[in-house]
Amino acid sequence: MNPNEVHRQLQATISNGLTDNEDDDVDDDGHDSDDDDGDADTNNADDAIVDRDDEDDDDIGVIKNNTLYQKTGETPISLTILEARWRLFGHILRQAITTPPNVAMTKYFKTEGSKQRGRSKMSIVTTLRRDLKSHNNDHWPTRLHSITDLDPLRDIAQNRSDWKHLTTTIYRSAQAETLTLSLSVVVVVVVVVVVVVVVVVVVVVKVK
């Protein structure tokens, strides 16, 4: 599903939850007693003003991503995929070396050094490598560059509790990075708006 469509559906859910009043009286015809016109647009998510009183929102009708996730109790899909990716990786590492996924990983590391040129290609291994490098906990491995780096990860995977702790550590690091990125985007937008306003004011003053 298109990410924009997912965002619109989530926004519609929030809009309906905030604009619908559960205590509204309903007449015999199934219409709200306060809506004699039967105007269907009052419940239209596209026309509804969302979260008027939310102090976290600078603009009426705008829902920030963090606010949206908080109100729906959901997390970014990228974090859900990350968690599922590491659960699957642990399951593979617990299997025998002769299973197809482990054979494929072994072959990948044996050929990567001799054939890799230029920019590294995106693959499941490079994605796992990036995930593993993101955390700053010295208790867990941070490298996945050779076949020997798989050995400590394979040992950790045998203990499901330890693997869950490693996955949680990586998840929280990614979560903090996502929040930092969101805040950075907000700061950049605010700075751009301020600069534009200042430029407009200066131009107006010069014209006068």
Residue pairs with C-beta under 8 A, 6 or more apart in sequence:
3 77
6 77
7 68
10 68
10 72
10 74
11 45
11 50
11 63
11 68
12 45
12 46
13 72
14 50
14 51
14 63
14 68
14 71
14 72
15 45
15 48
15 50
16 43
16 45
16 48
17 71
18 48
18 50
18 51
19 42
19 43
19 48
19 49
19 50
20 43
24 32
24 33
24 34
25 32
25 33
25 34
26 32
26 33
27 33
31 38
35 42
41 47
49 60
49 61
50 61
50 62
50 63
51 57
51 63
51 67
52 60
54 67
56 64
56 66
56 67
57 63
57 64
57 67
63 71
64 182
64 186
65 76
65 182
66 179
66 182
68 74
69 75
69 76
75 175
76 178
78 174
78 178
79 171
79 174
79 175
79 178
82 131
82 170
82 171
82 174
83 167
83 171
85 124
85 127
85 128
85 131
86 128
86 131
86 166
86 167
86 170
86 171
87 167
89 128
89 157
90 157
90 160
90 163
90 167
92 99
92 101
92 102
92 105
93 102
93 150
93 153
93 154
93 157
94 157
94 158
95 101
95 102
96 102
97 103
97 106
105 125
105 147
105 150
106 147
108 123
108 125
109 125
109 146
109 147
109 150
110 147
113 146
120 126
125 144
128 144
129 143
129 144
129 145
131 170
131 174
132 141
132 142
132 143
132 144
132 170
133 142
133 143
133 144
134 170
134 173
134 174
134 177
135 142
135 169
135 170
135 172
135 173
136 173
137 169
140 156
140 165
140 166
140 169
141 149
141 152
141 153
141 156
143 149
144 150
144 153
156 162
156 163
156 166
157 163
